[in-house]
């Protein structure tokens, strides 16, 4: 499965989404920009998208109203270890109240993976961060067993968040 991301003004992206209602797309925005997510077996409709391969996915991403994108740069040498970590993930997030979907996305053209989680609202995401399942899923973080302690990250990761645009 392919996953494409393109950025732009919410107005322009809304026009694109409205022209392709038969496609599996979700329009979102934050205070800085708009983002259009497109999941497909075929090529993207976007002119210059960021392209990813879906390594793991659960849920219907179109049902999400709040998106959290954890952008994680990984060295070429670190890709197998990083991907193995996500193949062995705890899979507890799927049972959290308000959870809509998760996609573990491998970059095709650069080094930054994206762990995309979608929620019904921001509060549900924050509640998950305070939950026992979050603590269990991240229990190795900061320890010698944690992937975060391996020299596979060329620069720090960063998080971006977006709200769904329901009308377009």
N, C-alpha and C positions, 0 to 999 in steps of 0.2 A: 504494500500500500504506500502511496506517495502522499506527502503532506506539503503544502505550499503556503507560504506566508508573504504577503505584500503589504506595504505601508503607504499611507497617503492621507489626504484630507478625508474626513468622514463622508463628505458630500460626494466626492469622486468615487470612493469605494462603495458607497450606497448605490450609486448608479450602476456600477459593475455588478454588484450582487443582484439588483433588481432585473438586470438583463439575463441573468443565468439562474433563475429560481429552481431549475431542475438539478443544479449542482449541490453538493454537500458543502456548504459554506456558512461561515459565521462572521458577522461584522461586529467589531468591537472598537472601543476608543478609550483613551485616557485624556488627561489634561494637555498632553503634548501632540498626540497624533491618533490617526485611525489605523486599524489593522484588519485585514481580511484573511481569514483562515480557510483553506480549501483542501479537502481530503478526497482523493480520487485514485483509481487504478490507472488512469490515463494521464496525459500531459496536462500541464496547468493552462488555465485560460489567461493567466497574467503574463505581461510582457517580460518582466524581469523579476521573477519571484525568488525568494530564498526557498530552496528545495531540500526536503528531508525525506528519509525513509522511516517508516513507522516500525520501530523495533518491538514495541509492546503497546497495546492499547485496549482499554476497557471503557465501555459506556458510549453514549451518543454525545459527541462534543457539541452538537447543535442545541442541546438542552441546557447548556451552561449559560449563566448570566454574569459570572465573575471568573476571569481567567488569571492564573498565575503562571508566568513563564520563567522558569529557573534556567538561565542561560549559562552553560558551563563549558568553558574552553578546555579541550583535552589534547595532549600531544598525540602524534601518530602512534608512538610506542605505547601510549597509555590506553588507546581505544579498546583493545581486548579486555583489559582489566576493568575498565569503566563499564563496558557493556555487560560483562559477566555480573557485575554488582547489581545491575538493574534486572537482569534475568532472574536473579535470586532475591528480588525485593520481597518484602514481607507480605505484600498484597492485602494490607489491612485498611488502606485508605478507601477501598471500594465499599466498605461497610459503614463509613462515616455519614452521619446525617448531613444532607445537603450536597453530597458528592454527586457530580454529573459524569465526569469522564477524566481519563488520564491518557496521555500519549507520550511515549519516550521516543524522541526524534533524533535520528542520526543525520548530521549535516552531510550534504553531497559535495558542496563546493568550498567549505571552510572548516574550521576546527571546533565550532561551538555547537554542542548538543543543546537540546531544549527539552526540559521536563515540563510538560504542559499539564496543569490540572485545572479542571473547570468545576465550578460550584454554583449552587442556586443563588448565593449571595456572599458578600465579603465576610460576614459574621460566621458563616459555616466554615470557611477556610481558617479563620482565626481560632475558632473552637477546636478544630482538628489540631492546630499547632499546640494547643494546650492539653491535648488528650493523651491517654495512656498508649493508644495505638501509634501516635506520632513518636512518642518517646521510645517505644519498642522498635519501630521501623528505623530509627536513627541512633540506636543504642551504641553502635560502634564508632560513631562520629567522635573525633577527637582522641581516639585510642589508637594504639599501634595496629589494630586490625582494621581500622577505618580507611576507606578509600581516600578520604580527604587528607590523610597523612602520607600518601604516596606522591612521589615527584612526577606526577602526570599532568599537572595543571600549569600551563605557561603563564597564566595571569588569573586574577580573581574572577569568580563568577558574579553574576548580578541578576536581580529579579526585576521583572516588569509586570505590571498588572493592568487589566483592562475591564471595562464594563460592556456588556452586550448592548448593541443598538438594535432595538426590537422592530422599529418601523423603518422600512426603506422600500 
